[in-house]
Amino acid sequence: MKHPLNFGWRFMPCYKQSFLGQFPEQAQLIDLPHTNLELPRDYFDEDSYQFISSYEKVFDIDENIKNKTVLLTFHGLMLRAKIYLNGAFLGDYISGYLPFSIDISGIVKTKNNRLVVIVDSKEDTSVPPFGGVIDYLTFGGIYREVDLDVKPNIYLERVFVNGDMDGKLVIKPTLAGNRSLNYEISHKLLFNEQVIKEFSVNEIQVDKPHLWSLETPHLYTLLTTLKTASGFD
């Protein structure tokens, strides 16, 4: 279950070591998405938003997280960040235009969590889009949403499916979490909202497949289920 963390942040356009223990009273109350500095339409300095800023969020989780995997996801910040949760250093992350997730299981609590994010918005030639010639300004701050995702102890991270014109279907599920647990993976293949095959192997043959074209844009649906002693994913 996803828990958005977009409202009620505090922001400082600078960084001091003391912020890791307590944010100052004059911190600005902001919501995400956020930019570290609003620029005028003209007559600006392109270096003006390239500085280190600080964000703080205090939150609870209204869900039982015992024996669960809890992921903290940043969908976009510019450019680097040092992230702390409840006094623990979670790591140094690079985002740019890409999201990233952190497994915070065992650190997060149901009540009174304190998240501190130190964002470095200075350009870095080793991180796209920098390093070449770009004809636009970038920006700074946590410019996309942040959320928590509470998942089972073991869960499906992604499912890759490859089907060819002859009807051969290859499925590659990727698991995350505690993979030492006992589990079963099963699949259902649907066409026109009707189940045409149920199977537990990762490679099958579909007889007389309905191929996609502009004139007949046929689509199949694959439903993959992970079953453990604690439930389904």
Residue frames relative to the residue before (quaternion, step in Angstrom):
aa qw qx qy qz dx dy dz
M 1.0000 0.0000 0.0000 0.0000 0.00 0.00 0.00
K 0.3355 -0.7569 0.5300 0.1833 3.57 -0.88 0.97
H 0.1224 -0.7631 0.6330 0.0440 3.53 -1.14 0.83
P 0.2929 -0.7712 0.5346 0.1833 3.64 -0.32 1.16
L 0.1459 -0.7771 0.6084 0.0680 3.55 -1.12 0.79
N 0.3197 0.8182 -0.4289 0.2109 3.57 0.98 0.80
F 0.7414 0.4008 -0.2215 0.4906 3.59 1.16 -0.38
G 0.8186 0.3123 -0.2075 0.4351 3.53 -1.23 0.58
W 0.3387 0.7105 -0.5343 0.3082 3.58 0.99 0.83
R 0.2554 -0.7133 0.6202 0.2032 3.56 -1.35 0.26
F 0.1516 -0.8206 0.5510 -0.0006 3.55 -0.96 0.96
M 0.0317 -0.7518 0.6581 0.0256 3.51 -1.19 0.78
P 0.3734 -0.7514 0.4989 0.2169 3.62 -0.82 0.97
C 0.6848 0.3667 -0.2808 0.5636 3.57 1.04 0.83
Y 0.2615 -0.7487 0.5748 0.2016 3.58 -1.28 -0.10
K 0.0259 0.7469 -0.6643 0.0123 3.51 -1.14 0.85
Q 0.6194 -0.5698 0.3917 0.3716 3.56 -1.11 0.68
S 0.6245 0.5723 -0.3350 0.4126 3.58 1.07 -0.72
F 0.5446 0.6315 -0.4010 0.3792 3.61 1.19 -0.44
L 0.5900 0.5875 -0.3713 0.4109 3.59 1.14 -0.55
G 0.7085 0.4189 -0.2538 0.5081 3.56 1.19 -0.51
Q 0.7913 -0.1112 0.1140 0.5903 3.56 1.00 -0.85
F 0.3712 -0.7077 0.5562 0.2283 3.55 -0.98 0.87
P 0.5278 -0.6373 0.4497 0.3363 3.61 -1.07 0.64
E 0.6357 -0.5596 0.3835 0.3683 3.56 -1.20 0.57
Q 0.6936 0.4977 -0.2856 0.4355 3.60 1.05 -0.71
A 0.3536 0.7421 -0.5008 0.2711 3.61 1.23 0.18
Q 0.4529 -0.7027 0.4914 0.2440 3.55 -1.03 0.89
L 0.3539 -0.7131 0.5638 0.2199 3.59 -0.98 0.86
I 0.0632 0.8133 -0.5698 0.0993 3.59 -0.64 1.14
D 0.2912 -0.7025 0.6133 0.2135 3.53 -1.40 0.18
L 0.4143 -0.6776 0.5461 0.2664 3.54 -1.28 0.39
P 0.4923 -0.1470 -0.8578 0.0176 1.54 -2.18 1.31
H 0.1244 -0.8000 0.5869 0.0107 3.55 -1.17 0.69
T 0.2076 -0.7364 0.6249 0.1552 3.54 -1.21 0.58
N 0.5107 -0.6770 0.4328 0.3061 3.56 -0.97 0.79
L 0.7976 0.0212 -0.0121 0.6027 3.60 1.23 -0.40
E 0.2866 -0.7363 0.5872 0.1757 3.56 -0.86 0.97
L 0.2160 -0.7959 0.5588 0.0881 3.55 -0.80 1.08
P 0.4962 -0.6233 0.4972 0.3435 3.60 -1.11 0.55
R 0.6554 -0.5319 0.3638 0.3940 3.54 -1.23 0.36
D 0.7980 0.0534 -0.0204 0.5999 3.58 1.11 -0.58
Y 0.7859 0.3184 -0.2518 0.4665 3.57 -1.34 0.20
F 0.4458 0.6605 -0.4841 0.3614 3.56 0.69 1.11
D 0.4117 -0.6630 0.5661 0.2655 3.52 -1.35 0.30
E 0.4213 -0.7424 0.4593 0.2458 3.60 -0.62 1.09
D 0.6377 0.5061 -0.3390 0.4715 3.60 1.23 -0.17
S 0.4871 0.7292 -0.4094 0.2518 3.59 1.22 -0.33
Y 0.7296 0.3983 -0.2459 0.4986 3.63 1.09 -0.58
Q 0.5654 0.6092 -0.3800 0.4059 3.59 1.27 -0.01
F 0.4293 0.6612 -0.4988 0.3602 3.55 0.21 1.33
I 0.5403 -0.5995 0.4795 0.3445 3.57 -1.33 0.12
S 0.0290 -0.7937 0.6073 -0.0210 3.56 -0.87 1.01
S 0.3232 -0.7593 0.5465 0.1425 3.56 -1.28 0.41
Y 0.0983 -0.7802 0.6173 0.0251 3.55 -1.08 0.86
E 0.0697 -0.7804 0.6204 0.0354 3.55 -1.17 0.70
K 0.0126 0.7786 -0.6269 0.0223 3.55 -1.06 0.84
V 0.1309 -0.7593 0.6343 0.0630 3.58 -0.89 1.02
F 0.0920 0.8276 -0.5395 0.1249 3.58 -0.68 1.06
D 0.2841 -0.6967 0.6290 0.1956 3.51 -1.42 0.35
I 0.2795 -0.7159 0.6013 0.2184 3.57 -1.31 0.21
D 0.2306 -0.7896 0.5584 0.1077 3.55 -0.58 1.17
E 0.6093 0.4975 -0.3696 0.4946 3.56 0.67 1.14
N 0.5054 -0.6284 0.4939 0.3253 3.57 -1.13 0.64
I 0.1017 -0.8299 0.5479 0.0287 3.60 -0.55 1.13
K 0.3792 0.7240 -0.4953 0.2943 3.59 1.23 0.20
N 0.8394 0.0433 -0.0929 0.5337 3.57 -0.89 1.04
K 0.5390 0.5802 -0.4225 0.4409 3.58 1.08 0.76
T 0.3967 -0.6542 0.5790 0.2818 3.54 -1.33 0.32
V 0.0969 -0.7969 0.5957 0.0253 3.58 -0.78 1.04
L 0.1142 -0.8013 0.5870 0.0184 3.56 -0.69 1.16
L 0.2086 -0.7344 0.6355 0.1155 3.54 -1.06 0.88
T 0.0515 -0.8333 0.5499 -0.0258 3.59 -0.53 1.19
F 0.1534 -0.7320 0.6596 0.0745 3.52 -1.01 1.00
H 0.2815 -0.8025 0.5066 0.1418 3.57 -0.58 1.14
G 0.7998 -0.1778 0.0717 0.5688 3.57 1.25 -0.03
L 0.1757 0.7347 -0.6464 0.1077 3.54 -0.92 0.99
M 0.2842 -0.7648 0.5612 0.1395 3.54 -1.13 0.66
L 0.6986 -0.3972 -0.5951 -0.0109 1.70 -1.09 2.21
R 0.7814 0.1596 -0.0646 0.5998 3.56 1.00 -0.93
A 0.0549 -0.8050 0.5890 0.0451 3.57 -1.20 0.40
K 0.2043 -0.6918 0.6753 0.1534 3.50 -1.26 0.68
I 0.1218 -0.8359 0.5351 -0.0046 3.56 -0.65 1.15
Y 0.0731 -0.7896 0.6091 -0.0134 3.54 -0.93 1.04
L 0.0291 -0.7801 0.6249 0.0105 3.56 -1.06 0.81
N 0.8452 -0.0695 -0.0065 0.5298 3.55 -0.73 1.15
G 0.7404 -0.4269 0.2050 0.4770 3.54 1.03 0.90
A 0.6257 0.5285 -0.3393 0.4628 3.61 1.25 -0.23
F 0.3824 -0.7093 0.5458 0.2297 3.57 -0.96 0.90
L 0.2563 -0.8066 0.5199 0.1160 3.58 -0.56 1.19
G 0.6992 -0.4480 0.2811 0.4811 3.58 1.16 -0.40
D 0.4544 -0.6334 0.5602 0.2803 3.49 -1.47 0.10
Y 0.0460 -0.8423 0.5353 -0.0439 3.58 -0.49 1.20
I 0.2523 -0.7238 0.6231 0.1554 3.52 -1.26 0.63
S 0.1177 -0.8115 0.5707 0.0437 3.58 -0.84 0.97
G 0.0147 0.7870 -0.6160 -0.0302 3.57 0.28 -1.21
Y 0.7934 -0.2286 0.1946 0.5296 3.57 -0.59 -1.15
L 0.6533 0.5450 -0.3000 0.4314 3.61 1.25 -0.06
P 0.4353 -0.6711 0.5271 0.2868 3.59 -1.13 0.62
F 0.0422 -0.7690 0.6326 0.0813 3.55 -1.31 0.20
S 0.2301 -0.7704 0.5848 0.1075 3.55 -1.22 0.64
I 0.1692 -0.7666 0.6149 0.0747 3.54 -1.18 0.72
D 0.3535 -0.7102 0.5676 0.2202 3.56 -0.92 0.92
I 0.0562 -0.8278 0.5581 -0.0149 3.58 -0.43 1.23
S 0.2757 0.7662 -0.5280 0.2412 3.60 1.21 0.43
G 0.7803 0.3030 -0.2388 0.4922 3.57 -0.93 0.88
I 0.7049 0.3877 -0.2564 0.5358 3.59 1.24 -0.31
V 0.6795 0.4793 -0.2825 0.4782 3.55 0.99 -0.87
K 0.2172 -0.7536 0.6105 0.1102 3.55 -1.22 0.68
T 0.5934 -0.5599 0.4168 0.4008 3.56 -1.22 0.18
K 0.8005 0.2057 -0.0948 0.5548 3.61 1.10 -0.61
N 0.8862 0.1210 -0.0689 0.4419 3.50 -1.35 0.61
N 0.2157 0.7505 -0.5818 0.2273 3.56 0.66 1.15
R 0.1497 -0.7776 0.6047 0.0849 3.58 -1.07 0.75
L 0.0945 -0.7975 0.5958 -0.0121 3.53 -0.59 1.28
V 0.0426 -0.7845 0.6186 -0.0084 3.58 -0.83 1.05
V 0.0660 -0.7958 0.6018 -0.0146 3.56 -0.82 1.08
I 0.1407 -0.7729 0.6166 0.0502 3.56 -0.73 1.14
V 0.1088 -0.8365 0.5371 0.0016 3.57 -0.35 1.29
D 0.1649 -0.7627 0.6217 0.0673 3.55 -0.85 1.08
S 0.1168 -0.8412 0.5277 0.0160 3.59 -0.36 1.27
K 0.3998 0.7049 -0.4929 0.3169 3.60 1.18 0.38
E 0.5573 -0.6209 0.4382 0.3343 3.56 -1.05 0.79
D 0.0926 -0.7700 0.6309 0.0232 3.55 -1.14 0.79
T 0.3816 -0.7699 0.4635 0.2163 3.58 -0.46 1.18
S 0.6293 0.5356 -0.3447 0.4453 3.62 1.22 -0.23
V 0.7086 0.4089 -0.2382 0.5233 3.59 1.30 -0.16
P 0.4266 -0.6895 0.5133 0.2813 3.63 -0.76 0.96
P 0.5654 -0.1275 -0.8103 -0.0866 1.56 -2.20 1.23
F 0.4719 0.6843 -0.4431 0.3356 3.59 1.25 0.09
G 0.5948 0.5764 -0.4243 0.3660 3.55 -1.28 0.27
G 0.7541 0.2239 -0.1591 0.5965 3.56 1.27 -0.28
V 0.6453 -0.4740 0.3956 0.4499 3.54 -1.16 -0.60
I 0.0276 0.7736 -0.6325 0.0268 3.59 -0.79 1.02
D 0.3089 -0.7824 0.5213 0.1437 3.56 -1.01 0.84
Y 0.6736 0.4186 -0.3138 0.5221 3.57 1.06 0.74
L 0.5135 -0.6132 0.4979 0.3353 3.54 -1.29 0.34
T 0.2984 -0.6872 0.6145 0.2471 3.54 -1.18 0.50
F 0.4037 -0.6969 0.5480 0.2258 3.61 -1.08 -0.56
G 0.3149 -0.7461 0.5495 0.2057 3.56 -1.27 -0.05
G 0.6524 0.5389 -0.3820 0.3716 3.54 -1.31 0.27
I 0.5975 -0.5080 0.4574 0.4192 3.55 -1.37 -0.21
Y 0.0553 -0.8813 0.4692 -0.0141 3.54 0.19 1.32
R 0.7235 0.2961 -0.2513 0.5707 3.60 1.27 0.15
E 0.7208 -0.4775 0.2998 0.4032 3.56 -1.34 0.14
V 0.2115 -0.7183 0.6450 0.1527 3.52 -1.42 0.33
D 0.0841 0.8083 -0.5807 0.0489 3.59 -0.95 0.78
L 0.3708 -0.6565 0.6036 0.2594 3.49 -1.44 0.24
D 0.0999 -0.7734 0.6234 0.0568 3.54 -1.08 0.74
V 0.1644 -0.7885 0.5894 0.0620 3.56 -0.53 1.23
K 0.0257 -0.8203 0.5682 -0.0596 3.54 -0.55 1.24
P 0.6360 -0.4915 0.3986 0.4416 3.59 -1.24 0.18
N 0.6964 -0.4770 0.3349 0.4188 3.56 -1.29 0.29
I 0.7433 0.0831 -0.0833 0.6586 3.55 1.24 -0.54
Y 0.0446 0.8247 -0.5560 0.0935 3.58 -0.83 0.93
L 0.5517 -0.5821 0.4826 0.3520 3.53 -1.34 0.29
E 0.2646 -0.7759 0.5548 0.1418 3.56 -0.58 1.15
R 0.7627 -0.1742 0.1251 0.6101 3.56 1.03 -0.84
V 0.1867 -0.7450 0.6263 0.1333 3.54 -1.32 0.36
F 0.1484 -0.7827 0.6016 0.0586 3.57 -0.67 1.15
V 0.0752 -0.8023 0.5921 -0.0060 3.58 -0.83 1.03
N 0.0204 -0.7837 0.6207 -0.0067 3.55 -0.94 0.93
G 0.0060 0.7992 -0.6000 0.0354 3.56 -0.73 1.09
D 0.2164 -0.7857 0.5628 0.1380 3.58 -0.95 0.80
M 0.7211 -0.4729 0.3036 0.4051 3.57 -1.32 0.18
D 0.6589 0.5100 -0.3082 0.4590 3.58 1.21 -0.42
G 0.6045 -0.5994 0.3434 0.3968 3.58 1.27 0.03
K 0.4677 0.6529 -0.4677 0.3690 3.59 1.22 0.19
L 0.0850 -0.8041 0.5884 -0.0064 3.57 -0.76 1.11
V 0.0538 -0.7928 0.6069 -0.0159 3.57 -0.70 1.16
I 0.1108 -0.8037 0.5846 0.0070 3.56 -0.78 1.11
K 0.0601 -0.7992 0.5980 -0.0009 3.57 -0.86 1.00
P 0.0836 -0.8084 0.5818 0.0311 3.61 -0.07 1.25
T 0.1953 -0.7587 0.6117 0.1098 3.56 -1.12 0.76
L 0.2109 -0.7924 0.5655 0.0890 3.56 -0.75 1.10
A 0.0832 -0.7643 0.6365 0.0618 3.54 -1.25 0.54
G 0.6243 0.5126 -0.4060 0.4273 3.54 -1.24 0.41
N 0.7631 -0.3380 0.2792 0.4749 3.55 -1.19 -0.62
R 0.1163 -0.8491 0.5140 0.0359 3.58 0.07 1.29
S 0.5121 0.6257 -0.4326 0.3989 3.59 1.26 0.16
L 0.5409 0.6239 -0.4002 0.3974 3.60 1.26 -0.22
N 0.5215 -0.6024 0.4956 0.3458 3.56 -1.24 0.46
Y 0.0901 0.8009 -0.5840 0.0968 3.56 -0.93 0.88
E 0.1837 -0.7383 0.6346 0.1360 3.52 -1.37 0.30
I 0.1656 -0.7661 0.6140 0.0933 3.56 -1.07 0.80
S 0.0083 0.7929 -0.6085 0.0316 3.56 -0.88 0.97
H 0.2295 -0.7789 0.5750 0.1006 3.55 -1.24 0.53
K 0.0993 -0.7338 0.6647 0.0996 3.51 -1.34 0.50
L 0.1795 -0.7659 0.6102 0.0942 3.55 -0.94 0.95
L 0.0927 -0.8140 0.5734 0.0025 3.55 -0.73 1.12
F 0.0244 -0.7548 0.6549 0.0295 3.52 -1.23 0.66
N 0.8187 0.0098 -0.0814 0.5683 3.57 -0.74 1.10
E 0.6601 -0.5523 0.2727 0.4299 3.55 1.07 0.97
Q 0.6013 0.5194 -0.3713 0.4804 3.58 1.23 0.40
V 0.4381 -0.6832 0.5166 0.2729 3.59 -0.97 0.89
I 0.1110 -0.8146 0.5676 0.0428 3.58 -0.70 1.07
K 0.7918 0.0484 -0.0488 0.6069 3.61 1.23 -0.35
E 0.0726 -0.7398 0.6660 0.0622 3.52 -1.22 0.70
F 0.1367 0.8065 -0.5518 0.1623 3.59 -0.73 1.03
S 0.3049 -0.7581 0.5530 0.1629 3.56 -1.28 0.41
V 0.5562 0.5546 -0.4111 0.4627 3.60 1.27 0.18
N 0.4796 -0.7022 0.4591 0.2572 3.58 -1.24 0.37
E 0.7402 0.2708 -0.2276 0.5718 3.57 1.24 0.37
I 0.0773 0.7975 -0.5919 0.0871 3.59 -0.74 1.05
Q 0.3641 -0.6820 0.5822 0.2516 3.51 -1.40 0.14
V 0.2127 -0.7627 0.6008 0.1100 3.57 -0.82 1.03
D 0.3458 -0.7581 0.5184 0.1924 3.58 -0.63 1.13
K 0.8583 -0.0236 -0.0197 0.5122 3.54 -1.00 0.94
P 0.0053 -0.8469 0.5316 -0.0097 3.59 0.62 1.08
H 0.4021 -0.6708 0.5680 0.2563 3.54 -1.18 0.69
L 0.2281 -0.8144 0.5226 0.1078 3.56 -0.33 1.25
W 0.4759 -0.6679 0.5035 0.2718 3.52 -1.21 0.67
S 0.1340 0.7474 -0.6473 0.0664 3.54 -1.15 0.73
L 0.6758 -0.4694 0.3570 0.4421 3.57 -1.28 0.12
E 0.6859 0.4750 -0.2803 0.4747 3.56 1.06 -0.75
T 0.7885 0.1200 -0.0493 0.6012 3.60 1.06 -0.76
P 0.0487 -0.8513 0.5224 0.0054 3.60 0.30 1.23
H 0.0017 -0.8323 0.5526 -0.0427 3.56 0.54 1.21
L 0.0500 -0.7845 0.6180 0.0129 3.55 -1.07 0.81
Y 0.2419 -0.7308 0.6209 0.1479 3.53 -1.12 0.81
T 0.2323 -0.7376 0.6133 0.1607 3.56 -1.31 0.40
L 0.1423 -0.7744 0.6122 0.0731 3.56 -0.94 0.94
L 0.1199 -0.7729 0.6217 0.0420 3.56 -0.85 1.05
T 0.0767 -0.8017 0.5928 -0.0034 3.57 -0.57 1.21
T 0.0952 -0.8100 0.5787 0.0007 3.57 -0.82 1.05
L 0.1886 -0.7486 0.6279 0.0984 3.54 -1.02 0.93
K 0.0925 -0.8076 0.5823 0.0132 3.57 -0.69 1.11
T 0.0235 0.7655 -0.6421 0.0330 3.54 -0.97 0.99
A 0.7148 -0.4327 0.3172 0.4486 3.55 -1.29 -0.01
S 0.7118 0.4607 -0.2559 0.4644 3.59 1.15 -0.59
G 0.7788 -0.3014 0.1842 0.5184 3.61 1.20 -0.11
F 0.5884 -0.5749 0.4566 0.3389 3.53 -1.32 -0.47
D 0.1148 -0.7479 0.6460 0.1002 3.53 -1.32 0.45
